[in-house]
Amino acid sequence: MKSELRREMSYLLRLWQTKSRGELVWQANLVSPQTGERQGFVDLDGLFEFLRRETGAPQDEEDECAPE
């Protein structure tokens, strides 16, 4: 991550399901339209971790949008 956080980011997001050990799992791919850089993720947790790092969001904080 850059030393100064960006205030706006854009990505093209692609999601698809695959089977892993007999279960359906979501995989993801992000592409930056500005640079063409690609990031691949084997699960949604990896995608969310990447976005937290990019935005500087704390990783241990509970999701405020999650149902109680």
QUIZIDA-V547558 format. One record per residue. N is the residue number from 1. RES is the residue in one letter. SS is DSSP state (alpha for helix, beta for strand, coil for the rest). PSI is psi in whole degrees, -180 to 180 (* if undefined). OMEGA is omega in degrees with one decimal (none if undefined). Layout:
n=N res=RES ss=SS psi=PSI omega=OMEGA
n=N res=RES ss=SS psi=PSI omega=OMEGA
This chain:
n=1 res=M ss=coil psi=145 omega=179.7
n=2 res=K ss=coil psi=155 omega=-177.5
n=3 res=S ss=coil psi=-29 omega=177.9
n=4 res=E ss=coil psi=126 omega=-178.9
n=5 res=L ss=coil psi=139 omega=176.1
n=6 res=R ss=coil psi=151 omega=-178.6
n=7 res=R ss=coil psi=-10 omega=178.5
n=8 res=E ss=coil psi=137 omega=177.9
n=9 res=M ss=coil psi=149 omega=176.7
n=10 res=S ss=coil psi=140 omega=175.9
n=11 res=Y ss=coil psi=148 omega=167.4
n=12 res=L ss=beta psi=122 omega=-177.2
n=13 res=L ss=beta psi=130 omega=174.1
n=14 res=R ss=beta psi=128 omega=178.1
n=15 res=L ss=beta psi=142 omega=174.5
n=16 res=W ss=beta psi=159 omega=178.9
n=17 res=Q ss=beta psi=141 omega=174.1
n=18 res=T ss=beta psi=167 omega=176.4
n=19 res=K ss=beta psi=135 omega=175.6
n=20 res=S ss=beta psi=116 omega=-178.3
n=21 res=R ss=coil psi=39 omega=176.6
n=22 res=G ss=coil psi=-1 omega=-180.0
n=23 res=E ss=beta psi=147 omega=174.7
n=24 res=L ss=beta psi=131 omega=177.0
n=25 res=V ss=beta psi=151 omega=176.9
n=26 res=W ss=beta psi=136 omega=170.7
n=27 res=Q ss=beta psi=162 omega=-175.6
n=28 res=A ss=beta psi=160 omega=177.1
n=29 res=N ss=beta psi=132 omega=174.3
n=30 res=L ss=beta psi=138 omega=175.2
n=31 res=V ss=beta psi=129 omega=175.8
n=32 res=S ss=coil psi=119 omega=179.0
n=33 res=P ss=coil psi=-22 omega=-179.6
n=34 res=Q ss=coil psi=-42 omega=-173.0
n=35 res=T ss=coil psi=-18 omega=-175.1
n=36 res=G ss=coil psi=-1 omega=179.4
n=37 res=E ss=coil psi=138 omega=-179.0
n=38 res=R ss=beta psi=143 omega=174.3
n=39 res=Q ss=beta psi=130 omega=178.1
n=40 res=G ss=beta psi=149 omega=-177.3
n=41 res=F ss=beta psi=132 omega=-179.6
n=42 res=V ss=coil psi=-11 omega=176.4
n=43 res=D ss=coil psi=169 omega=-177.8
n=44 res=L ss=alpha psi=-30 omega=177.4
n=45 res=D ss=alpha psi=-41 omega=177.7
n=46 res=G ss=alpha psi=-41 omega=177.2
n=47 res=L ss=alpha psi=-49 omega=-178.6
n=48 res=F ss=alpha psi=-37 omega=177.6
n=49 res=E ss=alpha psi=-43 omega=177.6
n=50 res=F ss=alpha psi=-46 omega=-178.9
n=51 res=L ss=alpha psi=-37 omega=176.3
n=52 res=R ss=alpha psi=-43 omega=178.5
n=53 res=R ss=alpha psi=-44 omega=-178.1
n=54 res=E ss=alpha psi=-32 omega=-177.5
n=55 res=T ss=alpha psi=-7 omega=-179.2
n=56 res=G ss=coil psi=16 omega=179.9
n=57 res=A ss=coil psi=140 omega=177.4
n=58 res=P ss=coil psi=140 omega=-176.7
n=59 res=Q ss=coil psi=-25 omega=-177.0
n=60 res=D ss=coil psi=-9 omega=-178.5
n=61 res=E ss=coil psi=135 omega=178.2
n=62 res=E ss=coil psi=149 omega=179.7
n=63 res=D ss=coil psi=118 omega=-178.2
n=64 res=E ss=coil psi=-20 omega=-178.3
n=65 res=C ss=coil psi=-9 omega=-176.5
n=66 res=A ss=coil psi=140 omega=178.0
n=67 res=P ss=coil psi=149 omega=-179.8
n=68 res=E ss=coil psi=* omega=none
